[in-house]
């Protein structure tokens, strides 16, 4: 019979991540956000603590955590700062195609690098005209003898400006939509690889987001991840594995907004009583708890599906769509509970609201998730 109880290892993991967040992230999250500064020192400490690259298999030097255990870590990290959470999750996102489809040599090389020193990886799928529409990508490659020449522009790339290597999706010249897409692993130092400007974002400002450009980058068969022409499948399998992480991050933001709102509502007085005694505020607080519990259940169900080798794109879409919208709603209500104070940087809720918005956009928008869900309901029609 299934149990909602965590193992002793998972309980210890939660406590480690919670203590790390309290000590290392929360005290500096506001300043990093204000400056748009990359959290390199925090990531190095997280690497030393074992909170980075959590799902790298033990065979390659990693902890080999389950998706659920990783989600437990990400919830705690996002409680402190969603931008830092995205930075750290971005490392596993960038290396997940290798975990799923890489050769033994690729895994030993690239996954081995991640656990040997605190470096970064990035997942290069989105483009200026192809975000949620992965099949619409224009980055291309052509074969010249035994070489692949890769050319194109990737946009909105998390860790793009700091990554040591990239997993890149491109299509063969002359192919359209899903057909002909191949995944490559590309070292940052490869000639022809360059990085665009760092984006000045509304939220999640501690994460590094840039364009990554490829100009006739020479690659070989050793750079191909999975089979040539099956890159779209690799991309979709990756998203099925990683969308539970988004929901887990949303749970962290929701819990932080709820905790901040509860504490403030018990202190702030209007009409002679704490605002927590007003039914309008009580209802918002109750909705926050409903959203938190629902988000965690969906995140954990999606993670459980991954861990039982039955990944379900509909379950991951349900978790991603619900959690992202719930986080936006809850953080907006948190700002409302704080009133004018919530609209200032003196309190953390305005940052939570700005950070939450991106959850509805990256790794497939909330609208695209609904398309996936509806198509499944209607039998693919």
Buried (B, 14 or more C-beta within 10 A) or exposed (E): EEEEEBEEEBEEBBEBBBEBBEEBBBEBBBEBBEEBBBBEEBBEBBBEEBBBBBBBEEEBBBBEBBBBBBBBBBBBBBBBBBBBBBBBBBBBBBBBBBBBBBBEEBBBBBBBBBBEEBBBBBBBBBBEEBBBEBBEBEBBBBEEEEBBBBBBBBBBBBBBBBBBBBBBBBBBEEEEEBEBBBBBBBBBEBEBBEBBEBBEBEBBBBBBBBBBBBEEBEBEEEBBBBEBBBBBBBBBBBBBBBBBBBBBBBBBBBBBBBBBBBEBBEEBEEEEEBBBBBEEBEEBBEBBBEBBEBBBBBBBBBBBBBBEEEBBBBBBBBBBBBBBBBBBBBBBBBBBBBEEBBBEEEBBBBBBBBBBBBBBBBBBBBEBBBEBBEEBEEEEE
